[in-house]
Amino acid sequence: MTVLEQKLNELKERLFVMAGIAEGMVADSVKSLVNRDAALAQKVVETDEDRVNHLENEIEDAAINLMALYQPEASNLRTIAMIIKINSDLERLGDHAVNIAEAAQFLIPRPAVKPLIDLPRMSEFAITMLKDSLDSFTRADADLAYSVCGRDSVVDSLKDQITRELVTHMTSDAATVDRAMKLMMVALNLERIADHATNIAEDVIYIVKGEVIKHGRGEPQA
């Protein structure tokens, strides 16, 4: 194993640590909302966000240093470039988790608008997409990456369904508007999380096959 390959493996390990934290933040943010756990929501907002932001800077600096010091070519250069992109997606995942946790902080002290059934399902789909996109990166598995891209429409459908139900609640009871809007924001953030998982899967396809595929709805919004 060359020094560059060793450094690349170390960089991937850091990325996987960051991925684990981001994945946990998404799960905890939704759990805090479902279980009405204010302390867990606070942990996501205050502690986990700082850890993700610190790791993002660390990984980006290390990746840039690798390119400057070793001038990698071909597949190694492509891998480093994709690590930088995935690193950015993971940081945004953390931001979306914080948005969900902050919505939970608003909603926890207030009466529930409706039972939370589809939001946890949406979260499970998004988290599974994230896990599989990262597994596809670890194993250089383009087929798994393609399957992640194909699942994005399920999350989109759940978001649309949740939005329709919440609009019905707001129309019938104006007093629910502020809480329903927060829940719609949670659904939107889960959709964005699935978009970022899809981006990672697309990056894996590029690394493995050199094939550029474009997310059907374009880049996820911040």
N, C-alpha and C positions, 0 to 999 in steps of 0.2 A: 504494500500500500504506500502510495506517495504521500508526501507531507500535505499536498493540496487535498487529496482524498480524505486524509485524516481530519484536516480542518473542516472540510465540507460535512463530514459525519458529525463533528462537534456542533456545527452550525445547525444541522438538522435536529439534533437533540434539544438544543435551546428552543427551536421552533416548536417542537412537540410539547415542551414544557409550557410554552405560551398558549398553545392550542388547548391543552388540558385546563388551564386557568380560564380561558375564554369560554370553553364549553361548560365548565362549572358555573361560570357567571350567568350564562343563559338559563341553565337549569334552576339555579338558586333564585334568579329574579322572578321566574314564573312560579316557583314553589312559594316564594314569599307572598305573592299575590293570592294564590289558591288557598294557602294555609293561614293567610292574614298574619304573617310573621314579620313584624316591623323590624326586629333586630337583624333578621337575615337580609332584608332589603337594605338596611343601613350598611351591612358588611359589604354587599356588592358595590354600593355607591362609594364608600370611603376607602376600603382596603384593597379590594380586587382591582379596581380601576387603576390605582397607583402601580400595582404590580405589572399589569399589562402594559401600561405606558412606559414603564422602565424597561421591560423586556423588548418592546418594539424598538426603542432607541439603541439598545445593546445589540440586537440582531442586525439592524440596518448598518450600524457602524462596522460590525464584524464582516458583513457581506461586502461592503465597499472596500474594506481593507484587503480582503481576499483578492478582489479583482485588481487592486492596485499593486499588491505585492507579488502575485503569482501569474498575472496576466493569463487566466485560463482561456482555453479555446473550446470550440464545438460544444459537446454535451455538458461539460462542466460549467461553461459560461452560461449556457441556457438554464441550468439548474440554479445557479446563483441568482440569476435575474428573476426566476420564478419564486425563489425563496423570498426575495424582496417584495414581490407582489403579494404572496400569501401572507407575509408578515403584516402588510398594510391591511389586508382583509381581516385578519384576526384582531387587529387593533380596533377596526370599525365594529366587529362583532361585540367587543367589550363595550364600546360606546352604546350600542343598541341595548345590550343587557342593562346598562346603567339607566337608560331611558325607561325600560320596563320596571326596574326597581323603584325609580322615582315616581312612576305612575302608581305602583303598589303603595308607596308611602302616602299618596293622596287618597287612595281608595280604601285602605285598611280601616280608618276610623269612621267610614261612612257606610250606610246601608248598601247591600249588594243590589245591583240593577237586575241581574239574572244569574242563575247557576252557571258556574264556569265549567263548561263541558268541552266546547270546541277549541278554546284557547289552549288548554293543556294538550289536546290532540295536535294542534298546530305546532306547539313547542316540541312535542315528541318527534314529529316529522322533520322539523328543522334541525334538531340536534342529531338525529340519525343521519341526515344528509351531511352534516358537518363531520361526524365521525367517519362516514364512508369516504368522504372526499379526502380526509387526512390519511385514512388507510390506503386509499388508492395511490397517494403520494409515496407512502412508506414502501409499498410493494411494487410501485411503478405499474399499476394495474389500470390500463386504459378502459377496459370493459366496465370495471366498477365505477370509474369516473363518468363514463357515458350514462350509466344507470342513475347516478346522482342528478345529472342534467335533466333526465327524463322525469324526475319526481317533483321538479319545481312547480309544475302545474297543479299538483295536489294541494300544496300550501297556498297557492294563489286562490284556488277554489274555496278553501276554508276561510281565507281572509274575506272574500266576497260574501260568503254566507254569514259570517259574523257581522259584517258591516250592515247587511240588509236587516238582520234581526235587531241590531242596536238602533238603526234608523226608525224601525217600527216602535221601539220603546220610547224614543225621544218624541215621536209624533203623538203618541197616546198620553205621554206624561212629561210635560216640559220640565218638571223638577229633576228628571234624570239626565238632563242634557250634559251637565258638566262631567258626571261619572261615565256616561256612555261614550263621550268624546275621549276620555282617558283610555277606556277599553279599546276603542277603535285605534288609538295610537299604539297600544300594546300589540294589536294584530298587525299593524303596519310595520312595526319594528321586527316582529317575527318573520314577516314576509321578506324584509331586508336581510335578515340573518340567513334565510334560505338562499337568497340571491348571492350572498357572499360565499356560501358553501358551493354554489354552482360555479362561481368564478374560480374557486380553488380547483374544482374538478376540471374546468376548462384548461387551467394552467397545467394540470397533470397530463392531460391529453397532448398539450403542446410539448411538454418535456419528453414524453414517451414516444410520440409519433411525429413530432414536428408539425402537427396539424393545428391550424388556427380555426376554432369554431367560435361563433359569436353568440352570446346569450340572446335569445329571441327578443327580449325586451330591452336590450342594451345594458349598459353598466348600471349597477345599483346606485340609487341616490344615497347621498350621505345622510 
